[in-house]
Amino acid sequence: MINSQTIESYKTSDFEKIMNSTIKITFKKPFKIKSTEEIGNVFIGQIVSLGLSANSPHLPVSIDFLIENSDDKISTNIFQIDSIEI
């Protein structure tokens, strides 16, 4: 499990290892899913893209997370992630 303290030290190469794999992600605060109007903070899906910082060394600062069995995508700052289970 990746917790909120370790995720802050993740580099792009660390995220690339789990991108497009099905993971369980827990956010610190709930998100509202547009298509279902459901509110929750634990979702299963895939990280489909990373947002990198503008300054070198261009560390990951945000993710786009595609919820499983849905077209809904959550775009969030990595500091809003509580944990990731692979």
N, C-alpha and C positions, 0 to 999 in steps of 0.2 A: 504494500500500500504506500502511496505517495501522500504525505500530509502537507499541510499548508506551509510548514517551515521548510521542508525540503524542496517543494515546488518552486520557491522563490530563487533557488540556486540552480535550477535547471537551465541547461543551454539548449540551443536549437537542436543539436544532435540527440539530446536526451528525448525531446519531444518527437523527433522523427521516428524513433524506435516504437512509439505507441500510436502514431498517427494511422488512421484508417483501420485500427484494431477496435474491436468492441470493448468498451470500458464502462465502468460505473463511476459517475462523477457526483460529488456532493458539494453543493455551493453553500456559502455561509449564510446567504439570504435567499428566500424563495423567488422563483421566476414564474411569470404567467405565460403559459403556452398559448399562442395566438389561435391555433386551429381548434383546440379543445376547450379553451378558457380555464383549464386546470392550473392550479398553483402548486408548486412543489420545489424542493431543493435537491432531490436525488433523481438522477436520470441515467439511462443506459443509452449509449450511442457511440459516436466516433468524433474525434477531433479531426476536422477537415482542413483547417488552415491556421497559421500562426501569424500574429502581428508582432513585428520586431521594433525595438527602440530605434529612434533616429540616429542616436550617437553610437559610435564604436564602443563596445564590441557587438552591438546589435543583438542584445538579449531578447528573448521572448517576453512580451508584456501583455499580450491578449491572445485569445483563441476563438475560433468559431467551432461550435459543437453541434453536430447534427443528431437530433434525437431519433432513436431507433423506431422503425415502422412509422415514420412521419417525415414531412417535408420541413418541419420546424427546425430552425437553427437558433442557437443562443450564442450571441457575441458578447464576450465578457473579458474583463481584466483578470489576469491570473491571480491577483491578490484576493479575488472574491471566491476562489476555490478553497474548500475545506479539505477535500481529499479526492484521490483517484485510485480506483481499484482496477487492476488489469486482469 
